[in-house]
Structures are given as C-alpha cells and as structure tokens.
C-alpha cells in the first residue's frame, strides 16, 4: 500500500475514533472536562481527539513536522474505562 493510502486509512480510523469518543461522551451527558477528569487526562487531549487535528485534512509534508495525530494506548484505555465501554468499541469504525 502506498504511503498516501496508508495516511488516508489512518486518518479515517482516527476520525472514526473521534466520532466514537464524542458519541459515547454525549450519550453519558459528560462535558469534555468531565471526561478528562474521569480519565485522568487534560481537557485539551479530549478536545484534540474529538475535533481538532483529527478532523482536518493534512497537506503532504515531512512526517517529522506533522502535528501529533495519535493517542497512547494508556489514554485510549483510560477514556474507555471512564466511558464504561470496552476499548474496542471506541475503535469500531463501522
């Protein structure tokens, strides 16, 4: 698979993750700050995951200069626990 195709596939999965986190948070009537507090992360982590860099198309550029687009597994597990869902539910892009 070409690098551009890999980037596009990753972007689609990250957008799906953002959508799932936002949906689960709203279903539980939690603010971004409340989710962040429960998960032990900063509100900016939740906000960036839900909207910011993940939703914006990237221009081709040096990978070392791209803004970070990934969260750690630790953060994923913390958010899943705070939302009372299995981490796989947040990764489901169907």
Secondary structure, DSSP 4 states (H G I P E B T S, - for coil): --HHHHHHHHHHHHHHHHHHHHHHHHHTT--HHHHHHHHTS-HHHHHHHHTHHHHSPPPS--GGGSPP----HHHHHHHHHHHTS-HHHHH---
